[in-house]
């Protein structure tokens, strides 16, 4: 069967640049629509560039660095007594938690479009005013 319209395969991909952006794209993605997630990420980074006149990737790296946890508390049972012991988080889990918190906080925001929500969540994370950075304080 022939298609009625031609598929546009010329979407710019930030995921070629680094692993963290491809992970962020995968966390944004819903129902397997990776193209839509890539467009949301591209529009939000373009908005940050237009709004702040700074390299958006630097802003994103700083936002993720402000959100990622380094220590988590685990319950350990020693001698019949449960203790809460702080443990360093491995790098993969640390990055995954930070990205997941950021995307979940962006979904809870009240802006109109998804890319605008993500852009303002990144900007607020840099300024340490976002709900994902508050979740970091609660996590420790």
Residue pairs with C-beta under 8 A, 6 or more apart in sequence:
11 35
11 38
11 39
11 42
12 38
12 42
13 38
14 21
14 25
14 38
14 41
14 42
14 45
15 21
15 22
15 25
15 38
17 57
20 61
20 64
20 95
20 99
21 41
21 60
23 95
23 96
23 99
24 41
24 60
24 99
24 102
24 103
25 34
25 37
25 38
25 41
26 34
26 37
27 99
27 100
27 103
28 37
28 40
28 41
28 103
28 114
28 118
29 36
29 37
30 36
30 37
39 115
40 114
40 115
40 118
41 115
41 118
43 115
43 119
44 115
44 116
44 118
44 119
44 122
45 56
45 57
45 60
45 119
46 56
47 115
47 116
47 119
48 54
48 56
48 59
48 60
48 119
48 122
48 123
49 55
49 56
51 119
51 123
52 59
52 123
59 122
59 123
59 126
60 122
62 126
63 102
63 121
63 122
63 123
63 125
63 126
64 95
64 98
64 99
64 102
64 125
66 125
66 126
66 128
66 133
66 136
67 98
67 101
67 102
67 125
67 130
67 132
67 133
67 136
68 94
68 95
68 97
68 98
68 136
69 89
69 94
69 97
69 98
69 136
69 139
69 140
70 88
70 89
70 94
71 86
71 87
71 88
71 89
71 140
72 86
72 87
72 89
72 139
72 140
73 84
73 85
73 86
73 87
73 140
74 84
74 85
74 86
74 87
75 82
75 83
75 84
75 85
76 82
76 83
76 84
76 85
77 83
89 97
97 139
98 132
101 132
101 135
101 136
102 121
102 122
102 125
102 130
102 132
103 118
104 132
105 121
105 130
105 131
105 132
105 135
106 114
106 117
106 118
106 120
106 121
107 114
107 117
108 131
109 117
109 120
109 121
111 117
111 120
121 130
121 132
124 130
124 133
125 132
125 133
